[in-house]
Structure formats: C-alpha cells, structure tokens
Amino acid sequence: MDQYLRISHLGPITETCEITISKWNIFTGPQSSGKSTIAKSVFFFRTIADDILDIALRASGSMNMKEELIKHLSYKFRNLFGYLPNAMELCWGKESDHNHVAFHVNSQRCEVVNHR
C-alpha cells in the first residue's frame, strides 16, 4: 500500500514537498537536491513504531510517555540529519485512509491522526 511523505523546510527542501512512497522508489537528481533527506525521512517514520514500543516497554509510572517520545524523536532526528531546525514539519501516512504521523520541530510536538 502506498504511503505519502510531506516535508517542509528541511535541508535542501525549502518548500513543501509531498511524494508517494511505494514499496520501491528510486530518487535521482543533482547533488544536494534532497534525495538523502527523503531517504532519511522515510527511515525516520518507518521506525517510529519500534520507538513507541521501546518507550512503552521502558515506561514507569512517573514517565510521561508523550514527552519521552518527543525527546527520543528529537534525539533521533538530530542523529539522522545532524541538526534540529527551528521550523520544520515531516508527515507520513497512507493516502487511502488519511492516517498520519507528524513531527513538528517548531512546536516540539508529535501527532498521530486517524481519520477513518
């Protein structure tokens, strides 16, 4: 099932870029045009379920899971991209049912939306 990726203001992608991600994608283009940014973004979202499970398994009664998830995703983002920009949005979802996960750096929030 195809999924979409929307990136705004990240690395060489200065405007909003929305693309469909299939099982296989090939990205071509000149150097510094955003190919690696797209590949890293796909990895970032495809591994979020593992991140959530890991945080849930480590959760204690005093842990705020939402804050811990945002902290973890910010750390993961910095490791992938080398920095955490002031204003950036990444969205990942399925076009057919409008489910998506969004990571907004400027407001330090992560949202999961399910519109069935």
C-alpha positions in Angstrom: 0.0 0.0 0.0 1.4 3.4 -1.0 2.1 6.0 1.7 2.8 9.6 1.4 5.6 11.7 2.8 5.4 15.5 3.2 8.5 17.5 4.1 8.6 21.3 4.7 11.8 23.4 5.3 14.3 20.6 5.9 17.8 20.7 4.4 17.7 21.4 0.7 13.9 21.1 0.6 12.9 24.7 1.2 9.2 24.5 0.2 6.6 21.8 0.9 7.4 18.5 -0.9 4.8 15.8 -0.9 5.5 12.5 -2.6 4.0 9.0 -2.7 6.3 6.3 -1.2 5.8 2.9 -2.7 7.5 -0.4 -1.9 10.3 0.6 -4.2 11.3 4.1 -5.0 14.3 5.4 -7.0 15.4 9.0 -6.4 17.6 10.7 -9.0 18.8 14.3 -9.2 21.7 16.6 -8.8 23.9 16.7 -5.7 22.2 18.4 -2.7 18.7 18.2 -4.2 17.1 16.3 -1.3 17.5 12.6 -2.2 19.2 11.7 1.1 16.8 14.0 3.0 13.9 12.0 1.6 15.5 8.6 2.3 16.3 9.6 5.9 12.8 10.9 6.4 11.4 7.5 5.2 13.6 5.7 7.7 12.6 8.1 10.5 8.9 7.3 10.1 9.2 3.6 9.2 11.0 3.1 12.6 8.6 5.1 14.8 6.5 2.1 15.7 9.7 0.5 17.2 10.4 3.7 19.0 7.0 3.8 20.6 7.1 0.2 21.6 10.6 0.7 23.1 9.4 3.7 25.2 6.2 1.8 26.3 8.3 -1.2 27.4 10.6 1.1 29.4 7.7 3.2 30.8 7.4 3.6 34.6 4.5 5.1 36.5 6.2 8.5 36.7 7.2 8.7 33.0 5.3 11.0 30.7 5.3 8.9 27.5 4.4 11.7 25.2 7.3 13.9 26.5 9.6 10.9 26.4 8.6 10.2 22.8 9.2 13.8 21.7 12.5 13.8 23.4 13.5 10.5 21.8 12.4 11.6 18.3 14.2 14.9 18.6 17.4 13.0 19.5 16.8 10.5 16.7 16.2 13.4 14.3 19.5 15.2 15.3 21.4 11.9 14.8 20.0 11.4 11.3 20.1 14.9 10.0 22.8 16.5 12.1 20.7 19.3 13.4 17.2 20.2 14.7 15.9 23.2 12.6 13.7 25.9 14.2 10.7 25.3 11.9 10.2 22.1 10.1 7.4 19.6 9.5 7.5 15.9 8.5 4.3 14.0 7.8 4.0 10.3 6.9 0.8 8.4 6.2 -1.4 6.4 4.0 -3.3 8.2 1.3 -6.2 5.9 1.2 -7.4 6.3 4.8 -5.7 9.6 5.8 -3.8 8.2 8.8 -0.7 10.1 9.5 2.1 10.8 11.9 3.6 14.3 12.0 6.7 15.6 13.7 6.7 19.3 14.1 10.0 20.7 15.3 8.9 24.3 15.8 6.3 23.4 18.4 8.1 20.3 19.7 5.2 18.0 19.2 4.4 14.8 17.5 0.8 13.9 16.5 -0.8 10.7 15.3 -4.0 11.2 13.4 -6.5 8.5 12.4 -9.4 9.7 10.1 -11.2 6.6 9.1 
